[in-house]
Amino acid sequence: MAYYNTMSTFRQIVLGSLLFCFVLTLQAQDPVFSQFYSAPLQLNPAFAGTTYAPRISLIYRNQWSVFEGGFQTYAASYEQSIERLNSGFGVSVQSDNAADIYTTNNFKAVYGYRVQINRDWAIKLGVETGLIQTNLNWDKLIFGDQLDEIDGYDEDNPILSEEIRPENLNKSSFDVGAGLLLYNRGFYAGFALHHLNTPDESLLEINQNLNVGLPMRMTFHIGGQITLEEGNKRNPGAFISPSLILIRQGDFGQINGGALVGFGKFYGGLWYRHAWSNADAGIATLGYRYGVFRIGYSYDATISDLAAEASGTGGTHEISFLISLDDSQSLKRRRKKAELNDCFKIFN
């Protein structure tokens, strides 16, 4: 017989309990990337087409890695600008896997339109529409009535639980969002509303008078770019880009502040994230750019009360990979000729 040891069983119960409590009624919180600059469409749909040339982004997040399976999020996006239409188009795919128990897949098409206020200032309006697909792996859940007082959980001969299995373990929901972005050469500020229609992802038939929809996520972000050294063909130059992000979704909220510094082919940054009621994490990131390619790594060090627990959380790891054709020499010349100046170097 194979038994889970006490710590493994405890972690399974913690994960199962957390998921079971909010998955079925789904008052959940969206995953938020620490390297937000590598997943701009997840931050605000108005970022669609802020690059002159196509931009492809891939990012992976492993949250609380000490837990078996953990919380893993994958995202990929493609976007580009069509200057003659003052527009940008993009598509994105995101998959959030909670311990192989609950999976959320998000497919979105994004459109952004630029309004040039004057030579220096511009506004972008963005909209997104897509599909949220959710799946619950009921067989991976372990309930309290399946645990033996002495041996814990026997995976070869499990005790049958009396919990009632939902009839539907999959659901698809229509989803829409919108955003606004104001920027010039050295400053940007934006506001986004995700899940405007509060899509209903509940897997249980419950009182229809209750609000069971996915809460709307409100995001306000502000940042800038300070050029330390102008770049050339051989040297990308140097800059510092401070930023502040405020997010509110249902009863959850966070504030993320810090800065990224780019120097030549290398960049790095430090951020601090604070939840509404407690300190959350310190974030450090390092990256390298070569031509049109950029790769980055970040680590979230948990500083909340969870870090004091015996097992801790293991922190959170993120890896990003970006292809920005804006950095090709021919397109740099075209941008200069078109006098397109902005403060989005942190995103490219």
C-alpha positions, 0 to 999 in steps of 0.5 A: 500500500502507498500512503502519503506522509503527513506533510504531503497529506497536509499539503493536499488537504490545504490545496484541496480545501482552498480550491473546493471552497472557492472553485465551485462558487468561483469568487476567484482572483485572476493570476497576475504576472510579476513580469507584467512588462512581458505580458502587456495584454494581460495587464491592459488591452490598450497595449495592443499595437504599442509596438511598431512591429509584431511582438510575441510574448511567452511567459510561465509562472510557478507560484508557491513551488513547495506544494506538489503541483503548485499553481502554474500559469502559462501565457502566450500572445501575438500583437502588431500595429497597423499604422495606417489605421491607427490601430493594433491587433492582438491575440492571447492564450492563458492557462492557469493550472491549480495543482492539476485540480482546477484549470482555467483557459482564457482565449482573447482577441484584442483591439486597440485604437490610437488617438493622437492628441498632439505631437507629444501625447496620445491615447489608446482605447482597447477592447478584448473579447474571448472565452473562459474555459474551466475544468475541475478534476474531481478525482484529484481532490482528497476530502477529510472523510478519506483520511485514516486517523493513523495512516493518512490517505491510501492512494492504492485503496482510497476510502470513498468520500461522501461528498457529492460529485457535481454533474458538470465539471466543465464550463465555458463562458463569454468574457469581455474587457476594456482599457485606456492608455495615456502616454507620451515619450516619458510617461504612461498611465492606464486603466483597465476593466477585465470581466466586465460581464462578470461571467458565471463560471460556477459548477453548481446550480445555486440560488440565482439571486446570488452573485456567482460571476467572476468578479470584475478586475480593475487595474490602474497602472502608471509608469515612466521612462528616464533615459540614462544613455542614448542607444546606437547600433551596437549599444541599446543604451540605458534607462530606468523605468519606475512603475506602480500598479493597483489591482482590485478584484472582488475582496482581493487587492494588491499594490505593486511598486518598483523599477526596472533598469536597462543597461546595454544588453542586460536589465534588472529590477526590484519590486514590492507587492502589498496585499490589501491587509498584509505585506505579500512579496519582494520581487527581483528580476534579471534579464538579457536581450540580444537583437530582437530576443529577450529572456527574463527571470524573476523570483517572488520572495514571500514575506507574508505570514505564509513564509513563517509556516514550517513548509513555507511556500517555496516562493514564486518563479517566472520565466519570460521570452519575448520577440520584439521586431521593433529592435531590428535595425531596419524597423528602428530606422522606420520608427525614427523616420515616422517620429514615433516616440513613446515610453514603452521600452520596458515592454520591448 
